[in-house]
Amino acid sequence: MKKKIVFLFILTCVVILSSCKDPAINVVVDEPEKTDKPDKNDERDKTDEPGKTDNPDEQIPDNLIVSNPVVICLDNRAVVQWKYEDETKYLKHYSLVLKEGSSQIETKNTNQTFFVFENIDNNKEYVVEISAVNTEGKSTVFETAVIEPEKSEYKSLTDNINRYKQDYDSLETIFSIDEEGIIIKSVTEIKKQCHNLRTISETSKQLSNDMYREAYASGGDLGKRFEIVAREFLRVFNGLSEGLDEFETRIDTMSTYSATKALKLVQLNSDIERLTELQNEIESLEIESLYDISTISKSFIKCNTIKNKIESELLDLKDYTQLNNYISSQWDIITLLNNVSDQIKIIAFNATLEAQTYGSSADGYKNKTKTIKGYCDEIIEITKTMKAELTKIQNSINE
C-alpha cells in the first residue's frame, strides 16, 4: 500500500513540473542543411597523391611503367625526362640510378617526371635506369636513358658556334672594309700602281706627240722616219691607256663586290652573336619545372632556325666563283701590259738604230726615244706589283 502511495506522489510531481515549464527557454539547434555540392577543400582527386589508394585491400601492381625517356645535355648537366603510364595512386616515387659503365655513380628519388644530374663529365657517357616504385616500395622494371654529352644537341651547337666564329674571322680578313682587309688593301695598292702606270702612259704620249710634231715640221727623210716612230709609240700607249681603263673598271667592280660581302658579314656577325646569346640563356636557366624544360626545347628550336640562316649566309659568303672570275680576267690585262713594255723596247731599239744613221741631226729624236724606253722597266715593276696583289687575293680565298 505504501509503495503505491509513493508512486502516485512521484507521478503527480512530474506532471506539475511539466505544466510549469517555460517554453521560451527551449533551445533549438538547427542541423546544417544538407547539400550535394562538395566542399572546395575536398575537390581534389586523391588518386593524384602518390601512395594513396581508395581501397586498402586493392591489389597494387609490382610493375609500374615509365616510358619515352628523353635526355637534354647541357654543359656539365643532363636533364632526364620521362612519362609514367600507370595510375598515380599506386606510385610512391621514381628511382633513378646513374651508371658509368658497370659502376653505379649515384641513386636519386623524385616525385617529378624529370631529374637534373649535375657535375656530368662532358667527355664521358652515362646510363640512367629509371623505375617507378609502388606504394609497397617495389620496383621490378626500369627504362634506360643514355647520357652522351659528346653527341648532344648542345655540344653540336657549341661546336657550330665555334666554327661560325672561325669562319667569320677568316672572311673578315678577306672582306673587311678597314685597312686590314686583304681585298681592300690589295685593291688600294693596285689602284696606286694603275695611277703610276697612267702617269707613264700620259707622259710617253706627250713625248710621242712632241716627236711627231717635230718630225712633221722638219720634213725630209729623217722627219718622215720619225713620224712613223712617233705614230708607233702613240699606238702602243693608246692601247696601254685602253687596257688601264678596262683594268680599273674591273678593279672597281671587285671593290663593289667586296663591299657587298662586307655588309653580309655584318649580318652574319649579328646572327652569330644572337645564337651565342641563346646558348648562354639555355645554359644559365635554372631547371625547376617541366615548363623550364619546355623553354629549353623551344630555345633549341630557335637556335636551329638561326643556325640554318647562318649556314646559308656562309654558303653565299664562301662562294668565290665571281671573285675568281674577276681575278682571272685581270691576268689577261696584266699580260697585255707586259706586252706593251716589250713593244716599246722593240720600237725604241729600231728608232735608235734609225737615228744613228743620221748622226747628230737625230739627237733630239734619240733623247725622246731613250726617255720613253726608260719607262719600260717601270712598267714591268708596276705589273709585277699588280700581279702580286691579285695573287694575294686569290690565295686568301683558296686556302
Secondary structure, 3 states (H helix, E strand, C coil): CHHHHHHHHHHHHHHHHHHHCCHHHCCCCCCCCCCCCCCHHHCCCHHHCCCCCCCCCCCCCCCECEEEEEEEEECCEEEEEEEECCCHHHEEEEEEEEEECCEEEEEEEECCCEEEEECCCCCCCEEEEEEEEECCCCCCCCEEEEECHHHCHHHHHHHHHHHHHHHHHHHHHHHCCCCCCHHHHHHHHHHHHHHHHHHHHHHHHHHHHHHHHHHHHHCHHHHHHHHHHHHHHHHHHHHHHHHHHHHHHHHHHHHHHHHHHHHHHHHHHHHHHHHHHHHHHHHHCCCCCHHHHHHHHHHHHHHHHHHHHHHHHHHHHCCCHHHHHHHHHHHHHHHHHHHHHHHHHHHHHHHHHHHHCCHHHHHHHHHHHHHHHHHHHHHHHHHHHHHHHHHHHHHHHHC
